[in-house]
Amino acid sequence: MRIRSVLVPFALLATALPAYAGTIAIDGRGEVRAAPDMATVMSGVTTQGATAREALDANTAAMADLIAALKEAGIEARDIQTSGFSVNPNYVYSDARDDLGYTLPPKINGYQVANSVTVVVRDLEDLGSILDKSVTVGANTVNGVSFSVSDPSELLNEARKAAFADARAKAELYAGVAGAELGDLDSIRETQDFGSPQPYAMYARAELQSGADVPVEAGELTFAVTVNVQWELGNTDK
């Protein structure tokens, strides 16, 4: 079998293939804001006693009251989760020194027990009253109230669309300035950024024991998506 070689003039080959001018990679950002529909609260009880047993018994009773109050307020068992438990001695330090001049070691002066639960509140209208009831029945620490959206999928999809449109608009601008046009899409890389009102800490005070519902402002959450999109560039010259 004879093999024929066909030589194509270079000028003809150049006109047959699209002109290639490189690639362009651009970041685009899309952002959607929405009101939260749920909150997560960390609340608990810290007690002290002369012995670890005494401190624990007091804590157990107070935590039982707290959990019962949460359930009575409509919080489901699945939304109450123990998130912290500790038993620690209380130390008393002294400036006294021994015969050699060394500082005497601290002495144990009672014990402290801390127990906390993470609570999911699915109806924000109940949040203020739940915080108030928690303190009323014995919770003396409420740490980190944070807000969220139960299903952010549609919000993220809207942010993705806006991010890609932002990237494409920038890429078309740069391509036009460079005398080129966007070609085939090479890659898309995504990162997400969830912005929300910062959690804040509350500490029980005596005047809150029988007060009105705690005022709470949920604000809005920001769902942002950043994409890095890369296109091939083609020359616009014919």
mmCIF file of the C-alpha atoms, coordinates in Angstrom:
data_MODEL
# 
_entry.id   MODEL 
# 
loop_
_atom_site.group_PDB 
_atom_site.id 
_atom_site.type_symbol 
_atom_site.label_atom_id 
_atom_site.label_alt_id 
_atom_site.label_comp_id 
_atom_site.label_asym_id 
_atom_site.label_entity_id 
_atom_site.label_seq_id 
_atom_site.pdbx_PDB_ins_code 
_atom_site.Cartn_x 
_atom_site.Cartn_y 
_atom_site.Cartn_z 
_atom_site.occupancy 
_atom_site.B_iso_or_equiv 
_atom_site.pdbx_formal_charge 
_atom_site.auth_seq_id 
_atom_site.auth_comp_id 
_atom_site.auth_asym_id 
_atom_site.auth_atom_id 
_atom_site.pdbx_PDB_model_num 
ATOM 1   C CA . MET A 1 1   ? 0.000   0.000  0.000   1.00 0.00 ? 1   MET A CA 1 
ATOM 2   C CA . ARG A 1 2   ? 1.334   3.376  -0.985  1.00 0.00 ? 2   ARG A CA 1 
ATOM 3   C CA . ILE A 1 3   ? 1.110   6.250  1.444   1.00 0.00 ? 3   ILE A CA 1 
ATOM 4   C CA . ARG A 1 4   ? 0.512   9.663  0.013   1.00 0.00 ? 4   ARG A CA 1 
ATOM 5   C CA . SER A 1 5   ? 1.599   12.743 1.864   1.00 0.00 ? 5   SER A CA 1 
ATOM 6   C CA . VAL A 1 6   ? -0.462  15.837 1.412   1.00 0.00 ? 6   VAL A CA 1 
ATOM 7   C CA . LEU A 1 7   ? 1.163   19.182 1.989   1.00 0.00 ? 7   LEU A CA 1 
ATOM 8   C CA . VAL A 1 8   ? -1.177  21.993 2.942   1.00 0.00 ? 8   VAL A CA 1 
ATOM 9   C CA . PRO A 1 9   ? 0.114   25.503 2.357   1.00 0.00 ? 9   PRO A CA 1 
ATOM 10  C CA . PHE A 1 10  ? 0.729   27.286 5.655   1.00 0.00 ? 10  PHE A CA 1 
ATOM 11  C CA . ALA A 1 11  ? -1.354  30.284 4.661   1.00 0.00 ? 11  ALA A CA 1 
ATOM 12  C CA . LEU A 1 12  ? -4.339  28.033 3.857   1.00 0.00 ? 12  LEU A CA 1 
ATOM 13  C CA . LEU A 1 13  ? -3.974  26.208 7.209   1.00 0.00 ? 13  LEU A CA 1 
ATOM 14  C CA . ALA A 1 14  ? -3.940  29.477 9.121   1.00 0.00 ? 14  ALA A CA 1 
ATOM 15  C CA . THR A 1 15  ? -7.197  30.566 7.535   1.00 0.00 ? 15  THR A CA 1 
ATOM 16  C CA . ALA A 1 16  ? -8.820  27.188 8.241   1.00 0.00 ? 16  ALA A CA 1 
ATOM 17  C CA . LEU A 1 17  ? -8.162  27.276 12.019  1.00 0.00 ? 17  LEU A CA 1 
ATOM 18  C CA . PRO A 1 18  ? -9.683  29.835 14.407  1.00 0.00 ? 18  PRO A CA 1 
ATOM 19  C CA . ALA A 1 19  ? -7.255  32.426 15.671  1.00 0.00 ? 19  ALA A CA 1 
ATOM 20  C CA . TYR A 1 20  ? -6.293  31.734 19.279  1.00 0.00 ? 20  TYR A CA 1 
ATOM 21  C CA . ALA A 1 21  ? -5.310  34.590 21.570  1.00 0.00 ? 21  ALA A CA 1 
ATOM 22  C CA . GLY A 1 22  ? -4.913  32.830 24.928  1.00 0.00 ? 22  GLY A CA 1 
ATOM 23  C CA . THR A 1 23  ? -7.219  32.557 27.949  1.00 0.00 ? 23  THR A CA 1 
ATOM 24  C CA . ILE A 1 24  ? -8.844  34.871 30.456  1.00 0.00 ? 24  ILE A CA 1 
ATOM 25  C CA . ALA A 1 25  ? -9.737  33.987 34.081  1.00 0.00 ? 25  ALA A CA 1 
ATOM 26  C CA . ILE A 1 26  ? -12.089 36.288 35.986  1.00 0.00 ? 26  ILE A CA 1 
ATOM 27  C CA . ASP A 1 27  ? -13.622 36.263 39.481  1.00 0.00 ? 27  ASP A CA 1 
ATOM 28  C CA . GLY A 1 28  ? -17.322 37.038 39.778  1.00 0.00 ? 28  GLY A CA 1 
ATOM 29  C CA . ARG A 1 29  ? -19.334 37.595 42.947  1.00 0.00 ? 29  ARG A CA 1 
ATOM 30  C CA . GLY A 1 30  ? -23.047 37.175 43.560  1.00 0.00 ? 30  GLY A CA 1 
ATOM 31  C CA . GLU A 1 31  ? -24.804 38.130 46.771  1.00 0.00 ? 31  GLU A CA 1 
ATOM 32  C CA . VAL A 1 32  ? -28.330 37.551 48.085  1.00 0.00 ? 32  VAL A CA 1 
ATOM 33  C CA . ARG A 1 33  ? -29.733 38.783 51.388  1.00 0.00 ? 33  ARG A CA 1 
ATOM 34  C CA . ALA A 1 34  ? -32.608 37.164 53.271  1.00 0.00 ? 34  ALA A CA 1 
ATOM 35  C CA . ALA A 1 35  ? -34.213 37.223 56.692  1.00 0.00 ? 35  ALA A CA 1 
ATOM 36  C CA . PRO A 1 36  ? -33.387 34.191 58.875  1.00 0.00 ? 36  PRO A CA 1 
ATOM 37  C CA . ASP A 1 37  ? -36.116 31.760 59.883  1.00 0.00 ? 37  ASP A CA 1 
ATOM 38  C CA . MET A 1 38  ? -34.410 29.935 62.761  1.00 0.00 ? 38  MET A CA 1 
ATOM 39  C CA . ALA A 1 39  ? -31.901 30.490 65.573  1.00 0.00 ? 39  ALA A CA 1 
ATOM 40  C CA . THR A 1 40  ? -29.432 28.416 67.555  1.00 0.00 ? 40  THR A CA 1 
ATOM 41  C CA . VAL A 1 41  ? -28.834 29.209 71.224  1.00 0.00 ? 41  VAL A CA 1 
ATOM 42  C CA . MET A 1 42  ? -26.276 27.822 73.659  1.00 0.00 ? 42  MET A CA 1 
ATOM 43  C CA . SER A 1 43  ? -27.616 28.028 77.194  1.00 0.00 ? 43  SER A CA 1 
ATOM 44  C CA . GLY A 1 44  ? -26.666 26.330 80.407  1.00 0.00 ? 44  GLY A CA 1 
ATOM 45  C CA . VAL A 1 45  ? -26.236 26.284 84.143  1.00 0.00 ? 45  VAL A CA 1 
ATOM 46  C CA . THR A 1 46  ? -23.129 26.763 86.276  1.00 0.00 ? 46  THR A CA 1 
ATOM 47  C CA . THR A 1 47  ? -23.333 25.757 89.940  1.00 0.00 ? 47  THR A CA 1 
ATOM 48  C CA . GLN A 1 48  ? -20.910 25.616 92.836  1.00 0.00 ? 48  GLN A CA 1 
ATOM 49  C CA . GLY A 1 49  ? -20.702 23.514 95.981  1.00 0.00 ? 49  GLY A CA 1 
ATOM 50  C CA . ALA A 1 50  ? -18.401 22.523 98.815  1.00 0.00 ? 50  ALA A CA 1 
ATOM 51  C CA . THR A 1 51  ? -17.988 19.121 97.158  1.00 0.00 ? 51  THR A CA 1 
ATOM 52  C CA . ALA A 1 52  ? -18.200 17.951 93.584  1.00 0.00 ? 52  ALA A CA 1 
ATOM 53  C CA . ARG A 1 53  ? -21.286 15.897 94.503  1.00 0.00 ? 53  ARG A CA 1 
ATOM 54  C CA . GLU A 1 54  ? -23.045 18.909 95.972  1.00 0.00 ? 54  GLU A CA 1 
ATOM 55  C CA . ALA A 1 55  ? -22.276 21.055 92.929  1.00 0.00 ? 55  ALA A CA 1 
ATOM 56  C CA . LEU A 1 56  ? -23.391 18.274 90.581  1.00 0.00 ? 56  LEU A CA 1 
ATOM 57  C CA . ASP A 1 57  ? -26.680 17.662 92.382  1.00 0.00 ? 57  ASP A CA 1 
ATOM 58  C CA . ALA A 1 58  ? -27.543 21.350 92.223  1.00 0.00 ? 58  ALA A CA 1 
ATOM 59  C CA . ASN A 1 59  ? -26.610 21.483 88.551  1.00 0.00 ? 59  ASN A CA 1 
ATOM 60  C CA . THR A 1 60  ? -28.595 18.370 87.685  1.00 0.00 ? 60  THR A CA 1 
ATOM 61  C CA . ALA A 1 61  ? -31.741 19.785 89.270  1.00 0.00 ? 61  ALA A CA 1 
ATOM 62  C CA . ALA A 1 62  ? -31.350 23.148 87.526  1.00 0.00 ? 62  ALA A CA 1 
ATOM 63  C CA . MET A 1 63  ? -30.656 21.547 84.123  1.00 0.00 ? 63  MET A CA 1 
ATOM 64  C CA . ALA A 1 64  ? -33.710 19.311 84.489  1.00 0.00 ? 64  ALA A CA 1 
ATOM 65  C CA . ASP A 1 65  ? -35.821 22.414 85.082  1.00 0.00 ? 65  ASP A CA 1 
ATOM 66  C CA . LEU A 1 66  ? -34.247 24.154 82.084  1.00 0.00 ? 66  LEU A CA 1 
ATOM 67  C CA . ILE A 1 67  ? -34.852 21.247 79.691  1.00 0.00 ? 67  ILE A CA 1 
ATOM 68  C CA . ALA A 1 68  ? -38.423 20.857 80.935  1.00 0.00 ? 68  ALA A CA 1 
ATOM 69  C CA . ALA A 1 69  ? -39.075 24.564 80.383  1.00 0.00 ? 69  ALA A CA 1 
ATOM 70  C CA . LEU A 1 70  ? -37.664 24.376 76.851  1.00 0.00 ? 70  LEU A CA 1 
ATOM 71  C CA . LYS A 1 71  ? -39.921 21.454 75.970  1.00 0.00 ? 71  LYS A CA 1 
ATOM 72  C CA . GLU A 1 72  ? -42.935 23.201 77.494  1.00 0.00 ? 72  GLU A CA 1 
ATOM 73  C CA . ALA A 1 73  ? -42.110 26.196 75.286  1.00 0.00 ? 73  ALA A CA 1 
ATOM 74  C CA . GLY A 1 74  ? -42.489 23.998 72.201  1.00 0.00 ? 74  GLY A CA 1 
ATOM 75  C CA . ILE A 1 75  ? -38.870 22.978 71.581  1.00 0.00 ? 75  ILE A CA 1 
ATOM 76  C CA . GLU A 1 76  ? -38.724 19.398 70.310  1.00 0.00 ? 76  GLU A CA 1 
ATOM 77  C CA . ALA A 1 77  ? -36.365 16.864 71.859  1.00 0.00 ? 77  ALA A CA 1 
ATOM 78  C CA . ARG A 1 78  ? -34.416 16.609 68.574  1.00 0.00 ? 78  ARG A CA 1 
ATOM 79  C CA . ASP A 1 79  ? -33.598 20.316 68.864  1.00 0.00 ? 79  ASP A CA 1 
ATOM 80  C CA . ILE A 1 80  ? -32.000 20.062 72.328  1.00 0.00 ? 80  ILE A CA 1 
ATOM 81  C CA . GLN A 1 81  ? -28.467 18.663 72.437  1.00 0.00 ? 81  GLN A CA 1 
ATOM 82  C CA . THR A 1 82  ? -25.951 18.594 75.275  1.00 0.00 ? 82  THR A CA 1 
ATOM 83  C CA . SER A 1 83  ? -22.932 20.548 74.064  1.00 0.00 ? 83  SER A CA 1 
ATOM 84  C CA . GLY A 1 84  ? -20.763 20.936 77.156  1.00 0.00 ? 84  GLY A CA 1 
ATOM 85  C CA . PHE A 1 85  ? -20.220 19.427 80.597  1.00 0.00 ? 85  PHE A CA 1 
ATOM 86  C CA . SER A 1 86  ? -17.414 20.020 83.078  1.00 0.00 ? 86  SER A CA 1 
ATOM 87  C CA . VAL A 1 87  ? -16.547 19.546 86.750  1.00 0.00 ? 87  VAL A CA 1 
ATOM 88  C CA . ASN A 1 88  ? -13.696 21.697 88.026  1.00 0.00 ? 88  ASN A CA 1 
ATOM 89  C CA . PRO A 1 89  ? -12.254 22.561 91.440  1.00 0.00 ? 89  PRO A CA 1 
ATOM 90  C CA . ASN A 1 90  ? -12.168 26.156 92.620  1.00 0.00 ? 90  ASN A CA 1 
ATOM 91  C CA . TYR A 1 91  ? -8.671  27.119 93.725  1.00 0.00 ? 91  TYR A CA 1 
ATOM 92  C CA . VAL A 1 92  ? -7.676  29.666 96.341  1.00 0.00 ? 92  VAL A CA 1 
ATOM 93  C CA . TYR A 1 93  ? -4.241  31.194 95.839  1.00 0.00 ? 93  TYR A CA 1 
ATOM 94  C CA . SER A 1 94  ? -2.135  32.598 98.646  1.00 0.00 ? 94  SER A CA 1 
ATOM 95  C CA . ASP A 1 95  ? 0.872   34.887 98.891  1.00 0.00 ? 95  ASP A CA 1 
ATOM 96  C CA . ALA A 1 96  ? 2.199   32.846 101.800 1.00 0.00 ? 96  ALA A CA 1 
ATOM 97  C CA . ARG A 1 97  ? 5.558   31.121 101.388 1.00 0.00 ? 97  ARG A CA 1 
ATOM 98  C CA . ASP A 1 98  ? 7.199   28.099 102.981 1.00 0.00 ? 98  ASP A CA 1 
ATOM 99  C CA . ASP A 1 99  ? 10.414  28.096 105.017 1.00 0.00 ? 99  ASP A CA 1 
ATOM 100 C CA . LEU A 1 100 ? 12.475  28.071 101.828 1.00 0.00 ? 100 LEU A CA 1 
ATOM 101 C CA . GLY A 1 101 ? 10.670  31.059 100.379 1.00 0.00 ? 101 GLY A CA 1 
ATOM 102 C CA . TYR A 1 102 ? 8.627   29.182 97.803  1.00 0.00 ? 102 TYR A CA 1 
ATOM 103 C CA . THR A 1 103 ? 5.011   30.142 97.148  1.00 0.00 ? 103 THR A CA 1 
ATOM 104 C CA . LEU A 1 104 ? 2.577   27.668 98.664  1.00 0.00 ? 104 LEU A CA 1 
ATOM 105 C CA . PRO A 1 105 ? 0.445   25.673 96.200  1.00 0.00 ? 105 PRO A CA 1 
ATOM 106 C CA . PRO A 1 106 ? -3.193  26.676 95.772  1.00 0.00 ? 106 PRO A CA 1 
ATOM 107 C CA . LYS A 1 107 ? -5.863  24.952 97.828  1.00 0.00 ? 107 LYS A CA 1 
ATOM 108 C CA . ILE A 1 108 ? -9.170  23.582 96.617  1.00 0.00 ? 108 ILE A CA 1 
ATOM 109 C CA . ASN A 1 109 ? -12.076 25.593 97.961  1.00 0.00 ? 109 ASN A CA 1 
ATOM 110 C CA . GLY A 1 110 ? -15.166 23.925 96.524  1.00 0.00 ? 110 GLY A CA 1 
ATOM 111 C CA . TYR A 1 111 ? -16.167 22.748 93.060  1.00 0.00 ? 111 TYR A CA 1 
ATOM 112 C CA . GLN A 1 112 ? -17.907 24.135 89.993  1.00 0.00 ? 112 GLN A CA 1 
ATOM 113 C CA . VAL A 1 113 ? -20.091 22.190 87.568  1.00 0.00 ? 113 VAL A CA 1 
ATOM 114 C CA . ALA A 1 114 ? -21.114 23.587 84.184  1.00 0.00 ? 114 ALA A CA 1 
ATOM 115 C CA . ASN A 1 115 ? -23.609 21.986 81.819  1.00 0.00 ? 115 ASN A CA 1 
ATOM 116 C CA . SER A 1 116 ? -24.837 23.504 78.573  1.00 0.00 ? 116 SER A CA 1 
ATOM 117 C CA . VAL A 1 117 ? -27.213 22.601 75.755  1.00 0.00 ? 117 VAL A CA 1 
ATOM 118 C CA . THR A 1 118 ? -27.493 23.770 72.166  1.00 0.00 ? 118 THR A CA 1 
ATOM 119 C CA . VAL A 1 119 ? -31.087 24.643 71.348  1.00 0.00 ? 119 VAL A CA 1 
ATOM 120 C CA . VAL A 1 120 ? -32.563 25.133 67.881  1.00 0.00 ? 120 VAL A CA 1 
ATOM 121 C CA . VAL A 1 121 ? -35.467 27.585 67.802  1.00 0.00 ? 121 VAL A CA 1 
ATOM 122 C CA . ARG A 1 122 ? -37.477 27.134 64.605  1.00 0.00 ? 122 ARG A CA 1 
ATOM 123 C CA . ASP A 1 123 ? -39.999 29.906 65.282  1.00 0.00 ? 123 ASP A CA 1 
ATOM 124 C CA . LEU A 1 124 ? -38.195 33.216 65.792  1.00 0.00 ? 124 LEU A CA 1 
ATOM 125 C CA . GLU A 1 125 ? -41.302 34.768 67.330  1.00 0.00 ? 125 GLU A CA 1 
ATOM 126 C CA . ASP A 1 126 ? -40.720 32.485 70.323  1.00 0.00 ? 126 ASP A CA 1 
ATOM 127 C CA . LEU A 1 127 ? -37.026 33.286 70.732  1.00 0.00 ? 127 LEU A CA 1 
ATOM 128 C CA . GLY A 1 128 ? -37.406 36.194 73.162  1.00 0.00 ? 128 GLY A CA 1 
ATOM 129 C CA . SER A 1 129 ? -39.775 34.304 75.460  1.00 0.00 ? 129 SER A CA 1 
ATOM 130 C CA . ILE A 1 130 ? -37.574 31.190 75.367  1.00 0.00 ? 130 ILE A CA 1 
ATOM 131 C CA . LEU A 1 131 ? -34.548 33.213 76.433  1.00 0.00 ? 131 LEU A CA 1 
ATOM 132 C CA . ASP A 1 132 ? -36.564 34.756 79.255  1.00 0.00 ? 132 ASP A CA 1 
ATOM 133 C CA . LYS A 1 133 ? -37.936 31.415 80.439  1.00 0.00 ? 133 LYS A CA 1 
ATOM 134 C CA . SER A 1 134 ? -34.471 29.855 80.331  1.00 0.00 ? 134 SER A CA 1 
ATOM 135 C CA . VAL A 1 135 ? -33.104 32.474 82.689  1.00 0.00 ? 135 VAL A CA 1 
ATOM 136 C CA . THR A 1 136 ? -36.172 32.321 84.916  1.00 0.00 ? 136 THR A CA 1 
ATOM 137 C CA . VAL A 1 137 ? -35.791 28.596 85.603  1.00 0.00 ? 137 VAL A CA 1 
ATOM 138 C CA . GLY A 1 138 ? -32.088 28.804 86.339  1.00 0.00 ? 138 GLY A CA 1 
ATOM 139 C CA . ALA A 1 139 ? -29.982 29.196 83.200  1.00 0.00 ? 139 ALA A CA 1 
ATOM 140 C CA . ASN A 1 140 ? -27.226 31.621 84.152  1.00 0.00 ? 140 ASN A CA 1 
ATOM 141 C CA . THR A 1 141 ? -25.281 31.553 80.892  1.00 0.00 ? 141 THR A CA 1 
ATOM 142 C CA . VAL A 1 142 ? -26.637 32.073 77.389  1.00 0.00 ? 142 VAL A CA 1 
ATOM 143 C CA . ASN A 1 143 ? -23.782 32.097 74.914  1.00 0.00 ? 143 ASN A CA 1 
ATOM 144 C CA . GLY A 1 144 ? -23.856 32.585 71.189  1.00 0.00 ? 144 GLY A CA 1 
ATOM 145 C CA . VAL A 1 145 ? -27.272 33.311 69.708  1.00 0.00 ? 145 VAL A CA 1 
ATOM 146 C CA . SER A 1 146 ? -26.861 32.734 65.969  1.00 0.00 ? 146 SER A CA 1 
ATOM 147 C CA . PHE A 1 147 ? -29.361 32.944 63.125  1.00 0.00 ? 147 PHE A CA 1 
ATOM 148 C CA . SER A 1 148 ? -29.723 30.877 59.966  1.00 0.00 ? 148 SER A CA 1 
ATOM 149 C CA . VAL A 1 149 ? -32.009 29.896 57.094  1.00 0.00 ? 149 VAL A CA 1 
ATOM 150 C CA . SER A 1 150 ? -33.298 26.345 57.256  1.00 0.00 ? 150 SER A CA 1 
ATOM 151 C CA . ASP A 1 151 ? -32.985 25.732 53.488  1.00 0.00 ? 151 ASP A CA 1 
ATOM 152 C CA . PRO A 1 152 ? -30.609 28.154 51.715  1.00 0.00 ? 152 PRO A CA 1 
ATOM 153 C CA . SER A 1 153 ? -30.394 26.166 48.457  1.00 0.00 ? 153 SER A CA 1 
ATOM 154 C CA . GLU A 1 154 ? -32.537 28.525 46.354  1.00 0.00 ? 154 GLU A CA 1 
ATOM 155 C CA . LEU A 1 155 ? -30.766 31.570 47.768  1.00 0.00 ? 155 LEU A CA 1 
ATOM 156 C CA . LEU A 1 156 ? -27.392 30.072 46.858  1.00 0.00 ? 156 LEU A CA 1 
ATOM 157 C CA . ASN A 1 157 ? -28.591 29.283 43.343  1.00 0.00 ? 157 ASN A CA 1 
ATOM 158 C CA . GLU A 1 158 ? -29.590 32.924 42.861  1.00 0.00 ? 158 GLU A CA 1 
ATOM 159 C CA . ALA A 1 159 ? -26.174 33.995 44.138  1.00 0.00 ? 159 ALA A CA 1 
ATOM 160 C CA . ARG A 1 160 ? -24.499 31.576 41.704  1.00 0.00 ? 160 ARG A CA 1 
ATOM 161 C CA . LYS A 1 161 ? -26.390 33.048 38.749  1.00 0.00 ? 161 LYS A CA 1 
ATOM 162 C CA . ALA A 1 162 ? -25.414 36.564 39.777  1.00 0.00 ? 162 ALA A CA 1 
ATOM 163 C CA . ALA A 1 163 ? -21.776 35.534 40.301  1.00 0.00 ? 163 ALA A CA 1 
ATOM 164 C CA . PHE A 1 164 ? -21.479 33.967 36.848  1.00 0.00 ? 164 PHE A CA 1 
ATOM 165 C CA . ALA A 1 165 ? -23.154 36.974 35.200  1.00 0.00 ? 165 ALA A CA 1 
ATOM 166 C CA . ASP A 1 166 ? -20.715 39.244 37.016  1.00 0.00 ? 166 ASP A CA 1 
ATOM 167 C CA . ALA A 1 167 ? -17.726 37.202 35.836  1.00 0.00 ? 167 ALA A CA 1 
ATOM 168 C CA . ARG A 1 168 ? -18.951 37.098 32.235  1.00 0.00 ? 168 ARG A CA 1 
ATOM 169 C CA . ALA A 1 169 ? -19.610 40.844 32.118  1.00 0.00 ? 169 ALA A CA 1 
ATOM 170 C CA . LYS A 1 170 ? -16.072 41.551 33.333  1.00 0.00 ? 170 LYS A CA 1 
ATOM 171 C CA . ALA A 1 171 ? -14.569 39.030 30.923  1.00 0.00 ? 171 ALA A CA 1 
ATOM 172 C CA . GLU A 1 172 ? -16.413 40.539 27.942  1.00 0.00 ? 172 GLU A CA 1 
ATOM 173 C CA . LEU A 1 173 ? -15.208 43.982 28.950  1.00 0.00 ? 173 LEU A CA 1 
ATOM 174 C CA . TYR A 1 174 ? -11.568 42.903 29.147  1.00 0.00 ? 174 TYR A CA 1 
ATOM 175 C CA . ALA A 1 175 ? -11.820 40.906 25.944  1.00 0.00 ? 175 ALA A CA 1 
ATOM 176 C CA . GLY A 1 176 ? -13.253 43.889 24.089  1.00 0.00 ? 176 GLY A CA 1 
ATOM 177 C CA . VAL A 1 177 ? -10.494 46.185 25.335  1.00 0.00 ? 177 VAL A CA 1 
ATOM 178 C CA . ALA A 1 178 ? -7.918  43.602 24.248  1.00 0.00 ? 178 ALA A CA 1 
ATOM 179 C CA . GLY A 1 179 ? -9.420  43.279 20.770  1.00 0.00 ? 179 GLY A CA 1 
ATOM 180 C CA . ALA A 1 180 ? -10.546 39.705 21.352  1.00 0.00 ? 180 ALA A CA 1 
ATOM 181 C CA . GLU A 1 181 ? -13.756 37.798 21.945  1.00 0.00 ? 181 GLU A CA 1 
ATOM 182 C CA . LEU A 1 182 ? -14.759 35.114 24.451  1.00 0.00 ? 182 LEU A CA 1 
ATOM 183 C CA . GLY A 1 183 ? -14.446 31.582 23.173  1.00 0.00 ? 183 GLY A CA 1 
ATOM 184 C CA . ASP A 1 184 ? -15.188 28.228 24.796  1.00 0.00 ? 184 ASP A CA 1 
ATOM 185 C CA . LEU A 1 185 ? -15.629 27.957 28.551  1.00 0.00 ? 185 LEU A CA 1 
ATOM 186 C CA . ASP A 1 186 ? -12.691 26.203 30.171  1.00 0.00 ? 186 ASP A CA 1 
ATOM 187 C CA . SER A 1 187 ? -13.477 25.962 33.904  1.00 0.00 ? 187 SER A CA 1 
ATOM 188 C CA . ILE A 1 188 ? -15.624 27.211 36.790  1.00 0.00 ? 188 ILE A CA 1 
ATOM 189 C CA . ARG A 1 189 ? -14.498 27.134 40.433  1.00 0.00 ? 189 ARG A CA 1 
ATOM 190 C CA . GLU A 1 190 ? -16.799 28.167 43.272  1.00 0.00 ? 190 GLU A CA 1 
ATOM 191 C CA . THR A 1 191 ? -16.373 29.351 46.852  1.00 0.00 ? 191 THR A CA 1 
ATOM 192 C CA . GLN A 1 192 ? -19.148 30.276 49.289  1.00 0.00 ? 192 GLN A CA 1 
ATOM 193 C CA . ASP A 1 193 ? -19.327 32.958 51.926  1.00 0.00 ? 193 ASP A CA 1 
ATOM 194 C CA . PHE A 1 194 ? -22.072 33.011 54.546  1.00 0.00 ? 194 PHE A CA 1 
ATOM 195 C CA . GLY A 1 195 ? -22.356 36.297 56.372  1.00 0.00 ? 195 GLY A CA 1 
ATOM 196 C CA . SER A 1 196 ? -24.683 36.763 59.309  1.00 0.00 ? 196 SER A CA 1 
ATOM 197 C CA . PRO A 1 197 ? -25.228 38.866 62.405  1.00 0.00 ? 197 PRO A CA 1 
ATOM 198 C CA . GLN A 1 198 ? -22.483 37.893 64.820  1.00 0.00 ? 198 GLN A CA 1 
ATOM 199 C CA . PRO A 1 199 ? -23.444 35.653 67.771  1.00 0.00 ? 199 PRO A CA 1 
ATOM 200 C CA . TYR A 1 200 ? -23.531 37.506 71.051  1.00 0.00 ? 200 TYR A CA 1 
ATOM 201 C CA . ALA A 1 201 ? -23.271 36.400 74.646  1.00 0.00 ? 201 ALA A CA 1 
ATOM 202 C CA . MET A 1 202 ? -25.825 37.056 77.367  1.00 0.00 ? 202 MET A CA 1 
ATOM 203 C CA . TYR A 1 203 ? -25.273 36.656 81.083  1.00 0.00 ? 203 TYR A CA 1 
ATOM 204 C CA . ALA A 1 204 ? -28.142 36.254 83.520  1.00 0.00 ? 204 ALA A CA 1 
ATOM 205 C CA . ARG A 1 205 ? -28.754 39.119 85.910  1.00 0.00 ? 205 ARG A CA 1 
ATOM 206 C CA . ALA A 1 206 ? -31.056 39.254 88.905  1.00 0.00 ? 206 ALA A CA 1 
ATOM 207 C CA . GLU A 1 207 ? -33.315 41.886 87.331  1.00 0.00 ? 207 GLU A CA 1 
ATOM 208 C CA . LEU A 1 208 ? -33.998 39.545 84.377  1.00 0.00 ? 208 LEU A CA 1 
ATOM 209 C CA . GLN A 1 209 ? -35.515 36.835 86.546  1.00 0.00 ? 209 GLN A CA 1 
ATOM 210 C CA . SER A 1 210 ? -39.074 38.122 86.193  1.00 0.00 ? 210 SER A CA 1 
ATOM 211 C CA . GLY A 1 211 ? -38.757 40.548 83.297  1.00 0.00 ? 211 GLY A CA 1 
ATOM 212 C CA . ALA A 1 212 ? -40.501 40.755 79.953  1.00 0.00 ? 212 ALA A CA 1 
ATOM 213 C CA . ASP A 1 213 ? -39.481 38.755 76.897  1.00 0.00 ? 213 ASP A CA 1 
ATOM 214 C CA . VAL A 1 214 ? -35.914 39.452 75.831  1.00 0.00 ? 214 VAL A CA 1 
ATOM 215 C CA . PRO A 1 215 ? -35.905 41.823 72.812  1.00 0.00 ? 215 PRO A CA 1 
ATOM 216 C CA . VAL A 1 216 ? -34.269 40.121 69.819  1.00 0.00 ? 216 VAL A CA 1 
ATOM 217 C CA . GLU A 1 217 ? -33.472 41.517 66.354  1.00 0.00 ? 217 GLU A CA 1 
ATOM 218 C CA . ALA A 1 218 ? -32.651 38.886 63.745  1.00 0.00 ? 218 ALA A CA 1 
ATOM 219 C CA . GLY A 1 219 ? -31.517 41.235 60.965  1.00 0.00 ? 219 GLY A CA 1 
ATOM 220 C CA . GLU A 1 220 ? -30.634 39.669 57.605  1.00 0.00 ? 220 GLU A CA 1 
ATOM 221 C CA . LEU A 1 221 ? -28.205 37.025 56.407  1.00 0.00 ? 221 LEU A CA 1 
ATOM 222 C CA . THR A 1 222 ? -25.957 37.356 53.398  1.00 0.00 ? 222 THR A CA 1 
ATOM 223 C CA . PHE A 1 223 ? -25.427 34.401 51.088  1.00 0.00 ? 223 PHE A CA 1 
ATOM 224 C CA . ALA A 1 224 ? -22.546 35.110 48.740  1.00 0.00 ? 224 ALA A CA 1 
ATOM 225 C CA . VAL A 1 225 ? -20.895 32.990 46.081  1.00 0.00 ? 225 VAL A CA 1 
ATOM 226 C CA . THR A 1 226 ? -17.607 33.757 44.334  1.00 0.00 ? 226 THR A CA 1 
ATOM 227 C CA . VAL A 1 227 ? -16.720 31.976 41.115  1.00 0.00 ? 227 VAL A CA 1 
ATOM 228 C CA . ASN A 1 228 ? -13.528 31.928 39.100  1.00 0.00 ? 228 ASN A CA 1 
ATOM 229 C CA . VAL A 1 229 ? -14.380 31.379 35.443  1.00 0.00 ? 229 VAL A CA 1 
ATOM 230 C CA . GLN A 1 230 ? -11.894 30.839 32.624  1.00 0.00 ? 230 GLN A CA 1 
ATOM 231 C CA . TRP A 1 231 ? -12.571 31.229 28.907  1.00 0.00 ? 231 TRP A CA 1 
ATOM 232 C CA . GLU A 1 232 ? -10.522 30.820 25.787  1.00 0.00 ? 232 GLU A CA 1 
ATOM 233 C CA . LEU A 1 233 ? -9.955  34.021 23.837  1.00 0.00 ? 233 LEU A CA 1 
ATOM 234 C CA . GLY A 1 234 ? -10.206 34.356 20.106  1.00 0.00 ? 234 GLY A CA 1 
ATOM 235 C CA . ASN A 1 235 ? -9.028  37.226 17.883  1.00 0.00 ? 235 ASN A CA 1 
ATOM 236 C CA . THR A 1 236 ? -11.766 39.357 16.368  1.00 0.00 ? 236 THR A CA 1 
ATOM 237 C CA . ASP A 1 237 ? -9.695  40.091 13.262  1.00 0.00 ? 237 ASP A CA 1 
ATOM 238 C CA . LYS A 1 238 ? -11.117 38.327 10.198  1.00 0.00 ? 238 LYS A CA 1 
# 
